[in-house]
Amino acid sequence: MYGYDQEIRRLTDVLPASGRMLTKLVSKPDQRAVVEAPFPLPWMTERPILINFGLLTELAPPQRDLLVLRTVSWSTGVKWLQPSLYQGLLVVGALGAVIEAVQADPVGVVAAGALGAIAGTQIWRNNRSTQRELDADEAAIQVALRRGYTEPEAARALLTAIERVAEIEGRRGLSFVELLRCQNLKAIAGISPIEVPTDVRQE
């Protein structure tokens, strides 16, 4: 466990200030995933990044850095209170449900609750979109540049981490989104001239 504490401190030093404030690296030795981040809900004051350090240490340090940076970038990138149509509908729906409940109007409660649920689902989907996944990779690379990595080095470290994690977790292959992420990282690293098309990014 001492070694894991050291690694937590080392990885915490790699994180940006926002990552240190909003997230917490947590040892989770019984999980099958190398690194996992539960979808952050609005009432969470801290966003846990769950790490199986026994599996993580099978990666090279640069791969660990970029994998954790990427997970933290994704988690901190989920914005529930950022002004937008769906955030507005979510607030309206929640307030409407409370008001209707106080007024004892069951139909109004259901209608307002449904509006809030639809908006919340759309926010969840937007944060699970291909664009968000690629954005998280690119945000991690930008942080890595401030930690002494070059852009190609950081992209290669994350690329090989994605591939190695699939092996460690015993998966048969990469998911469709992971394949798109790998192609985008190859383009950033200068390994491939083919970039992910804009229409695919926006799916």
N, C-alpha and C positions, 0 to 999 in steps of 0.2 A: 504493500500500500504506500510505503514511503516513496517508492519510485513513481507511483501514479501521482502523488501529491506534487512531486517535482515537475512532472509533465504538465499538470494542471497550471502550475505557476508559469512554466515556460510558454504554454499556449496562451495564457491570459495576457502575457506581455506582448504577444504578437497581435492581439486584437486591437481594433481602433477604440477610442474612448467611448463611443456610443455603444459598442459591443460590450465593454466592461460594465457599463451602467445598466444596460437593459437585459443582459443575459447572464446565465450562471452555468459554468461547466460542471456537470454532475457525473460521477462514476456510476455506471450501470452495468456491472459485470455479467448479469444474467440475460441481457438482451442479445438477440441474434444479429441486429444491425451494428455496424461499426460505430456510426454516428447517426443520431436521430434527433429531430426537433419537432415536438408536438406543435400542431397548429396553434399559434398564440391567440387566445381569446381576449376580448376587450378588458375584462376585469383582472387579467394577470398583471401583477406588479413586476414580476420577474419572468423572463422567458428561458426555461431550462434547455440546455443542450446536453442530451444524454449520450454518454460515451462509454463503450466497452473498451477499456484501455488494454485489456489482454489482446484484443483484435487490432486495435489502433497501432500498437507497437510493432505489428507486422509490416507497417508502412515505413518508408524512409521519412526522416524529419521534414523535408520540404513537402512531401505528399500530405503528411499530417497537418502541417501549417495551412496549406491551401484548402484541404478538406474541411477543417474546422472554421477557417475564415469564410468559406463559402456557405457553410451551414448557418453561421452567425449572420452573414449578410442577408441570407434569405429570411431568417427569423425577424431581424430588425427592420426588414423592408416591408413587413406586413403592417399596413397603416389602417386602423379602424376609424380614427378621428380626422383623417385627412379630408378636407372639403371636396365633395364630389356628389353627383346625383344619388348614387346608391347609399353613401354615408348619410346624406340628408334624409332619404326615405327610411333608412334604418332608425334614425333618431325620431322622425315623425311617427313611425309605426310604434316604437316603444312608448313614446309619450301618449300617443292616442290610446294605446292599450291600457295605460295607467288611468287616464281620464275616464275612459269608458267603464273601467272596473269600478272606479269611485262612484260613477253615476249608475252602477248596476245595470248596464246595458250589455247583455251577453252577445248580441249580434255585432255591436260595435267593437267589443273586445276581440271577437274572432276576426273581424275585418282588419282592424289595426294590427293585430298579431300576425295575420297573414302577410300584410304589407311589409312588416319588419322582417319576417322570415324570408320572403322573396329577396329583399335587399341584402340581408345577411348572407344568403346562399350565393348571390352574385359576387359579393365581396370575396367570399371564400374561393369561388371559381377564378376570379381575376388574379388572386394571389397564388393560384396553382397553375396558371397559364404558362405556355411555352416561353413567352416573352419574359415573365417574371423569373423563370428558371435560368434563362440566359443572362438576364440582368444581374442575378445573384452571383453567377460565375464571374462576370466582368467586374462587379463591385469588389469581389474578393481579390482579383488580380490587381486592381488599383490600390488596395490596401497593401498588398504584398510589395508593390513598387516602393512604398515608404518604409519597408522592412529590409531593403537591400536586394530584392529580387529584380531581375529584368523582366520585361513583359513576356518574352518567349519562355524564360525559365519558369515563371509562375504558371503560364498556360500549360506547359508540358507537365509540371508537377501535378496540377489538378487533373489533367487528362489521364495520366497514368494512375492517379489515385482512384478515379472513377472506375477504370478497368480492373484495378487490383482489388477494390472493395467488392466488386461483383464475384470475383474468385473466392475471396475470404468468406463471404456470406453464403457461398455454395449455390449461387444462382447460375442458371444455364446460359444466360447472356444478358445483354443490356436492354433496358426498356427503350421504347421509341424516343422518348424525351431525352434519355441519356445518350442515345446515338446522335441526336441533334446537338446536344451539348458538346459531345466529343468532336463533331465536325466543326462547330464554332470555335472550339479551343485549338483545333489543328490550324484553322485559318489565322487565329491570333498568334500562334506560335510559329507561323510561317512554314508549317509542314505541308499544308494543302492550300491551293489558291481558291478553292470552292467555299463560299460563305453560305450561311443559312439564309434562304430567300426571305424577304420581308413578309410575304403572305403566310409563310409557314411560322415565322416568329409570332405572328399575331393570332394564331389559333388558340 
